[in-house]
Amino acid sequence: MLFTPSGRLHHPTRRAVLCLLAVVPVLATGASADDGFQPVTLKSHVADVQPMTGIVLWTTNEAVETAPIQLEYSYFTYASVVAADGSFDWKPLEDVLDAVAKRKHQLVLRWHDTYVGMPTGVPAHIKRMPGYRETKGRSEKKATDFPDWSHAGWRQFVLDFFSEFAKRYDNDPRIAFVQVGFGLWSEYHIYDGPMRLGQTFPSLEYQAEFARHLAKTFVQTPWMISVDAAGEQAPYAASPELLELRFGVFDDSFNHAKHAKENLPNWNTFRRDRWKTAPTGGEFSFFAKVDQTKALAPKGPHGIPFEKHAADFHISFMIGDAQPEHQKPARIREAGMACGYRFRVTKFEASADAARVEIENRGIAPIYYDAFPAIGDVRAKESLKGLLPGERRTFAIAAGGASPTLTIECDRLVKGQRIGFDADLMR
């Protein structure tokens, strides 16, 4: 199911800034228009994986230093950022975020409370509360602890935790996406072990309250839940109201042999157009060895090339921690560039003091943060956020001149990242 390498933390300096891709065009000569705009020659090519997309490696993978990636992945327990007295201590998370940002990457972060063979991620001060009683059981033949979801103090803590977390990190460019959930690995199931709603797993009512709370709490950062939450142990399938919430979904066994039979119905429950407003992602399966060794092979492990599978589900990112062992960097880059958005400038015109640019998304998903076409330090008022594959949008920029430089600016990037675009425009 999930690969769990040993932990390793880093602690460099945090710097979060916007990034620009500078492409110096040449003003086309001989063109004229009644409104003073003239076409601009523009040449550019996207040669790298774009921010917030692509194949993802764990932060503990040595290959993160050199692999052609933009995203890294890490689990965190609630207990890891809570001191003994119940106060928050964000340093362990800060250390990881700083290390990821120093590598010019961003983090996909998953909070969890139940993990095979481990104590729960419940903070110590909650465990000391009167009436709190955890369940000890076995999962995958390992002794595993399960939280006490009957305890009101624990339930309230989880809601309060995400309020505090969002207050501090909702606008932090070091974080790309947040994954949440319950049960084993926060994947909305206890397929092996004591599964009891309201005790070892939260009640349907609390799960609904949790989803509504996150929808109000996260304003900027997309949050995601497992497609396994489509089952009867969760409230989503039976609630049109919850399905309308703007959350993304992830699939932790994306490419296994029975995906169409076992996983696809869950995707359908969550509505197949969800990707238009919230990210979709996942992890290559560990059900069979071939799921990893041939994940990026020409025909995939089971006859479907990754690029086709990703396009069918409009994938922005896919965790593939073992891929550096099985594929060369060029193939990992190629697969990563097939994920998410990819912009192409289809028209660029400028006058003395203004410009207009037409941009098409030729990727398989939109960008989920604001990104603005710009000339110098002047941005268009309209954003590229939500531009769907195959769609074009025209942007007006209140800056021009004889040789305008077009860039795409995004405040949700870390230092060293840039959003690129393709262009092959002549006058």
C-alpha positions as CSV (number, residue, x, y, z in Angstrom):
1,M,0.0,0.0,0.0
2,L,2.3,2.8,1.2
3,F,6.0,3.1,1.3
4,T,7.4,4.4,4.5
5,P,11.1,5.4,4.4
6,S,12.9,6.5,7.5
7,G,12.6,10.1,8.5
8,R,15.2,12.8,8.0
9,L,14.9,16.5,8.7
10,H,16.8,19.6,7.4
11,H,16.8,23.1,8.7
12,P,17.9,25.8,6.2
13,T,16.6,29.3,6.0
14,R,13.1,30.0,4.8
15,R,12.5,32.4,1.9
16,A,9.3,32.6,0.0
17,V,9.2,34.9,-3.0
18,L,7.5,35.2,-6.4
19,C,9.3,33.8,-9.4
20,L,9.5,35.1,-13.0
21,L,10.4,33.4,-16.2
22,A,12.0,36.1,-18.3
23,V,11.7,35.7,-22.1
24,V,13.0,38.6,-24.1
25,P,10.9,39.1,-27.2
26,V,11.7,41.2,-30.3
27,L,9.1,43.7,-31.4
28,A,7.9,42.7,-34.9
29,T,8.4,45.4,-37.5
30,G,6.1,46.4,-40.3
31,A,2.9,45.6,-38.4
32,S,0.3,48.2,-37.5
33,A,-3.2,48.4,-36.1
34,D,-5.7,51.2,-35.7
35,D,-5.5,50.8,-31.9
36,G,-1.7,51.2,-31.8
37,F,-1.1,47.5,-31.0
38,Q,1.5,45.6,-32.9
39,P,2.3,41.9,-32.8
40,V,5.4,40.9,-30.9
41,T,7.7,38.0,-31.9
42,L,8.0,35.6,-28.9
43,K,10.0,32.4,-28.6
44,S,9.9,30.2,-25.5
45,H,9.7,26.5,-24.6
46,V,8.8,24.7,-21.4
47,A,11.6,22.3,-20.7
48,D,11.0,21.5,-17.1
49,V,8.3,20.2,-14.8
50,Q,6.1,23.1,-13.7
51,P,5.6,24.1,-10.1
52,M,2.9,22.2,-8.1
53,T,2.9,19.4,-10.6
54,G,4.7,16.2,-11.5
55,I,6.2,13.1,-9.9
56,V,6.7,13.4,-6.2
57,L,9.4,12.0,-3.9
58,W,9.5,11.7,-0.1
59,T,11.5,14.4,1.7
60,T,13.7,11.5,3.0
61,N,14.7,10.3,-0.5
62,E,18.3,11.1,-1.4
63,A,17.2,11.7,-5.0
64,V,15.3,14.9,-4.0
65,E,18.5,16.8,-4.4
66,T,18.9,16.1,-8.1
67,A,15.7,14.6,-9.4
68,P,13.6,16.6,-11.9
69,I,10.8,17.2,-9.5
70,Q,8.9,20.2,-8.1
71,L,7.1,18.5,-5.1
72,E,8.1,16.5,-2.1
73,Y,5.9,14.5,0.3
74,S,5.8,14.0,4.0
75,Y,3.6,12.6,6.7
76,F,3.1,14.4,10.0
77,T,1.3,13.4,13.2
78,Y,-0.6,15.9,15.3
79,A,1.5,14.9,18.3
80,S,4.7,15.8,16.4
81,V,3.8,19.5,16.6
82,V,2.2,19.6,20.1
83,A,4.2,20.1,23.3
84,A,3.5,18.1,26.4
85,D,1.5,21.0,27.9
86,G,-0.8,21.1,24.8
87,S,0.8,24.2,23.2
88,F,1.8,24.1,19.5
89,D,5.5,23.7,18.6
90,W,5.8,24.1,14.8
91,K,9.6,23.7,14.7
92,P,9.5,20.0,13.3
93,L,7.3,21.1,10.5
94,E,9.3,24.3,9.9
95,D,12.5,22.3,9.6
96,V,11.0,20.2,6.9
97,L,9.5,23.1,5.0
98,D,12.7,25.0,5.1
99,A,14.7,22.1,3.7
100,V,12.1,21.5,0.9
101,A,12.1,25.2,0.0
102,K,15.9,25.3,-0.1
103,R,15.8,22.6,-2.7
104,K,13.4,24.9,-4.7
105,H,10.5,22.5,-4.1
106,Q,7.2,22.6,-2.3
107,L,5.6,20.1,0.1
108,V,2.6,17.9,-0.2
109,L,1.7,17.4,3.5
110,R,-0.5,14.7,5.0
111,W,-1.7,14.8,8.6
112,H,-2.5,11.4,10.2
113,D,-3.4,9.8,13.5
114,T,-3.3,6.0,12.7
115,Y,-0.4,4.2,11.2
116,V,0.2,0.4,10.9
117,G,2.5,-0.8,13.7
118,M,2.7,2.6,15.4
119,P,1.2,4.4,18.4
120,T,-1.5,6.9,17.5
121,G,-0.6,10.5,16.5
122,V,-2.8,11.8,19.3
123,P,-1.0,14.4,21.5
124,A,0.0,13.4,25.0
125,H,-2.1,16.0,26.7
126,I,-5.2,14.5,25.0
127,K,-4.3,11.0,26.0
128,R,-4.1,12.1,29.6
129,M,-7.7,13.5,29.6
130,P,-10.2,11.6,31.8
131,G,-12.2,9.1,29.9
132,Y,-9.9,8.9,26.9
133,R,-9.2,5.2,26.0
134,E,-7.4,4.0,22.9
135,T,-7.9,0.6,21.3
136,K,-5.0,-1.7,20.8
137,G,-5.3,-4.1,17.9
138,R,-3.5,-5.7,15.0
139,S,-3.2,-4.4,11.4
140,E,-1.2,-6.1,8.8
141,K,0.0,-8.4,11.6
142,K,1.5,-5.5,13.5
143,A,0.4,-4.2,16.9
144,T,-1.3,-0.9,16.1
145,D,-3.0,1.7,18.3
146,F,-6.3,3.4,17.3
147,P,-7.6,6.8,18.6
148,D,-10.6,7.1,20.8
149,W,-13.1,9.0,18.6
150,S,-15.8,8.7,21.3
151,H,-13.9,11.3,23.3
152,A,-15.2,14.9,22.9
153,G,-11.8,16.4,23.8
154,W,-10.0,14.6,21.0
155,R,-12.7,15.5,18.4
156,Q,-12.5,19.2,19.4
157,F,-8.7,19.2,19.3
158,V,-8.7,18.1,15.7
159,L,-11.0,20.9,14.6
160,D,-9.0,23.4,16.7
161,F,-5.7,22.1,15.2
162,F,-6.7,22.8,11.7
163,S,-7.9,26.3,12.6
164,E,-4.4,27.0,14.1
165,F,-2.6,25.3,11.2
166,A,-4.5,27.2,8.6
167,K,-4.0,30.5,10.4
168,R,-0.3,30.0,10.3
169,Y,0.2,28.2,6.9
170,D,-2.7,28.8,4.6
171,N,-0.7,31.4,2.7
172,D,2.7,29.7,3.0
173,P,4.3,29.1,-0.5
174,R,6.3,26.2,1.0
175,I,3.1,24.1,1.0
176,A,1.5,23.2,-2.2
177,F,-1.3,20.8,-1.0
178,V,-2.6,19.4,2.3
179,Q,-4.0,15.9,2.6
180,V,-6.3,15.0,5.5
181,G,-8.4,12.1,6.6
182,F,-9.0,9.3,9.2
183,G,-8.1,5.7,9.7
184,L,-4.9,3.9,8.5
185,W,-2.6,6.5,6.9
186,S,-5.5,9.0,6.8
187,E,-6.9,7.1,3.8
188,Y,-10.4,6.8,5.2
189,H,-10.4,3.1,6.0
190,I,-9.4,0.5,8.5
191,Y,-9.5,-2.4,6.2
192,D,-7.5,-4.5,8.6
193,G,-8.1,-4.0,12.3
194,P,-10.9,-2.9,14.7
195,M,-13.2,-0.7,12.5
196,R,-15.9,0.8,14.8
197,L,-17.6,4.0,13.8
198,G,-17.6,6.5,16.7
199,Q,-14.8,4.7,18.5
200,T,-11.7,3.7,16.4
201,F,-13.0,5.7,13.5
202,P,-15.0,9.0,13.7
203,S,-18.8,8.9,13.3
204,L,-20.4,10.0,10.1
205,E,-21.7,13.1,11.8
206,Y,-18.3,14.2,13.0
207,Q,-16.7,13.5,9.6
208,A,-19.3,15.8,8.0
209,E,-18.5,18.5,10.6
210,F,-14.8,18.1,9.9
211,A,-15.3,18.6,6.2
212,R,-17.4,21.7,6.6
213,H,-14.8,23.1,9.1
214,L,-12.0,22.6,6.6
215,A,-14.0,24.2,3.8
216,K,-14.3,27.3,5.9
217,T,-10.8,27.2,7.4
218,F,-8.6,26.8,4.2
219,V,-9.1,29.9,2.0
220,Q,-6.0,29.5,-0.3
221,T,-4.5,26.0,0.2
222,P,-6.3,23.1,-1.5
223,W,-7.1,20.3,0.9
224,M,-7.5,16.7,-0.3
225,I,-9.1,13.5,0.9
226,S,-8.7,9.8,-0.2
227,V,-11.0,8.5,-2.9
228,D,-11.7,5.7,-0.3
229,A,-13.9,8.2,1.5
230,A,-16.5,7.3,-1.2
231,G,-17.4,4.2,0.9
232,E,-20.2,3.8,3.4
233,Q,-17.8,4.4,6.3
234,A,-17.8,8.1,5.2
235,P,-20.7,10.5,4.7
236,Y,-19.8,11.9,1.3
237,A,-21.6,9.5,-1.1
238,A,-25.0,10.2,0.6
239,S,-24.5,13.9,0.9
240,P,-24.9,16.2,-2.1
241,E,-24.0,19.1,0.2
242,L,-20.6,17.6,1.2
243,L,-19.9,16.7,-2.4
244,E,-20.3,20.4,-3.3
245,L,-17.4,21.4,-1.1
246,R,-14.2,22.4,-2.9
247,F,-11.8,19.6,-1.9
248,G,-9.4,17.5,-4.0
249,V,-9.0,13.8,-4.0
250,F,-6.0,11.4,-4.0
251,D,-5.7,7.8,-4.9
252,D,-3.0,5.8,-3.1
253,S,-3.1,2.8,-5.5
254,F,-3.5,4.7,-8.7
255,N,-2.2,2.1,-11.2
256,H,-2.9,-1.3,-9.8
257,A,-4.4,-4.1,-11.9
258,K,-8.0,-3.7,-10.6
259,H,-8.1,0.0,-10.6
260,A,-11.0,0.3,-13.1
261,K,-13.1,-2.1,-11.0
262,E,-12.2,-1.1,-7.5
263,N,-11.0,2.6,-7.6
264,L,-12.9,4.1,-10.5
265,P,-16.3,3.8,-8.8
266,N,-14.9,5.9,-6.0
267,W,-13.7,8.6,-8.4
268,N,-17.1,8.6,-10.0
269,T,-18.8,9.1,-6.6
270,F,-16.7,12.2,-6.0
271,R,-17.8,13.5,-9.5
272,R,-15.3,13.3,-12.4
273,D,-15.3,17.1,-12.9
274,R,-14.0,17.8,-9.4
275,W,-10.5,18.5,-11.0
276,K,-11.8,21.7,-12.5
277,T,-11.8,23.4,-9.2
278,A,-9.6,21.2,-6.9
279,P,-6.5,19.1,-7.5
280,T,-6.4,15.3,-8.1
281,G,-3.3,13.2,-7.3
282,G,-2.2,10.0,-5.7
283,E,0.6,7.4,-5.4
284,F,1.7,4.5,-7.5
285,S,0.4,1.3,-6.1
286,F,2.3,-1.2,-4.0
287,F,-0.1,-4.1,-4.5
288,A,2.2,-5.8,-6.9
289,K,6.0,-5.3,-7.5
290,V,5.3,-4.5,-11.1
291,D,3.1,-1.5,-10.1
292,Q,6.4,0.2,-9.0
293,T,8.9,-1.2,-11.4
294,K,6.9,-0.5,-14.5
295,A,4.9,2.5,-13.3
296,L,6.5,4.7,-16.0
297,A,7.2,2.0,-18.5
298,P,5.8,2.7,-22.1
299,K,2.6,0.7,-21.4
300,G,2.6,1.0,-17.7
301,P,2.3,-2.1,-15.4
302,H,-1.1,-3.1,-16.8
303,G,-1.3,-1.9,-20.4
304,I,-2.1,1.8,-19.7
305,P,0.7,4.4,-20.3
306,F,1.1,6.8,-17.3
307,E,0.4,9.8,-19.5
308,K,-2.9,8.4,-20.7
309,H,-4.0,7.3,-17.2
310,A,-3.0,10.7,-15.8
311,A,-4.9,12.6,-18.5
312,D,-8.0,10.5,-17.9
313,F,-8.1,11.6,-14.2
314,H,-6.6,15.1,-14.8
315,I,-3.7,14.4,-12.4
316,S,-1.6,17.2,-11.1
317,F,0.9,15.1,-9.1
318,M,1.7,11.5,-8.4
319,I,3.9,10.2,-5.5
320,G,6.5,7.9,-7.1
321,D,9.2,7.6,-4.4
322,A,10.8,4.5,-5.9
323,Q,10.9,5.8,-9.5
324,P,14.6,7.0,-9.3
325,E,15.4,3.3,-8.8
326,H,13.6,2.2,-11.9
327,Q,13.7,5.2,-14.3
328,K,16.3,7.6,-15.6
329,P,15.8,11.3,-14.8
330,A,14.7,12.1,-18.4
331,R,11.7,9.7,-18.1
332,I,10.8,11.1,-14.7
333,R,10.9,14.6,-16.1
334,E,8.8,13.6,-19.1
335,A,6.2,12.0,-16.9
336,G,6.1,15.0,-14.6
337,M,5.6,17.4,-17.5
338,A,2.6,15.4,-18.5
339,C,0.9,16.3,-15.2
340,G,-1.0,19.4,-14.4
341,Y,-1.1,22.7,-16.4
342,R,1.1,23.8,-19.3
343,F,0.7,27.3,-20.8
344,R,1.1,28.4,-24.3
345,V,1.1,32.0,-25.5
346,T,-1.0,32.1,-28.7
347,K,-1.0,35.9,-29.2
348,F,1.1,38.8,-27.9
349,E,0.6,42.4,-29.0
350,A,1.8,45.7,-27.5
351,S,1.5,49.4,-27.8
352,A,3.5,52.1,-26.2
353,D,1.9,51.8,-22.9
354,A,-0.2,48.6,-22.9
355,A,-0.1,44.9,-24.0
356,R,-2.5,42.1,-24.5
357,V,-1.7,38.5,-24.5
358,E,-3.7,35.4,-25.2
359,I,-2.8,32.2,-23.3
360,E,-4.0,28.6,-23.7
361,N,-3.7,25.8,-21.2
362,R,-2.4,22.7,-23.1
363,G,-2.0,20.6,-20.0
364,I,-4.4,18.2,-18.4
365,A,-5.5,20.3,-15.4
366,P,-5.7,23.9,-14.3
367,I,-3.3,25.7,-12.0
368,Y,-5.0,26.0,-8.6
369,Y,-3.3,29.2,-7.4
370,D,-3.3,32.7,-8.9
371,A,-0.7,33.3,-11.6
372,F,-0.6,36.5,-13.6
373,P,0.8,37.4,-17.0
374,A,3.0,40.5,-16.4
375,I,5.3,42.9,-18.1
376,G,8.0,44.2,-15.7
377,D,6.3,44.7,-12.4
378,V,2.9,45.3,-13.9
379,R,0.5,42.4,-13.7
380,A,-2.7,41.7,-15.6
381,K,-5.7,42.0,-13.3
382,E,-7.1,38.6,-14.3
383,S,-5.4,35.4,-13.2
384,L,-4.6,32.1,-15.0
385,K,-6.1,30.3,-12.1
386,G,-8.9,27.9,-13.2
387,L,-8.0,28.1,-17.0
388,L,-9.1,24.6,-18.1
389,P,-7.3,22.4,-20.7
390,G,-8.0,23.6,-24.2
391,E,-9.3,27.0,-23.0
392,R,-7.8,30.3,-23.9
393,R,-8.0,33.6,-22.1
394,T,-7.0,37.1,-23.2
395,F,-5.2,39.3,-20.6
396,A,-4.8,43.1,-20.7
397,I,-1.6,44.5,-19.1
398,A,-1.2,48.2,-18.4
399,A,2.4,48.2,-19.7
400,G,4.0,47.9,-23.1
401,G,6.8,49.6,-25.0
402,A,9.1,48.8,-27.9
403,S,10.4,45.5,-26.4
404,P,8.2,44.2,-23.7
405,T,9.3,41.2,-21.6
406,L,6.4,38.8,-20.8
407,T,6.5,36.8,-17.6
408,I,4.1,34.8,-15.4
409,E,4.2,35.9,-11.8
410,C,2.9,33.8,-8.9
411,D,3.2,34.6,-5.2
412,R,2.7,31.0,-4.2
413,L,6.2,29.9,-5.3
414,V,9.4,29.6,-3.4
415,K,12.7,31.2,-4.4
416,G,14.1,29.5,-7.6
417,Q,10.8,28.3,-9.0
418,R,9.3,29.7,-12.1
419,I,6.2,29.2,-14.3
420,G,7.1,28.9,-17.9
421,F,5.2,28.9,-21.2
422,D,5.5,27.8,-24.8
423,A,5.5,30.4,-27.6
424,D,6.4,30.5,-31.2
425,L,5.0,33.8,-32.4
426,M,6.2,35.7,-35.4
427,R,4.7,39.0,-36.7
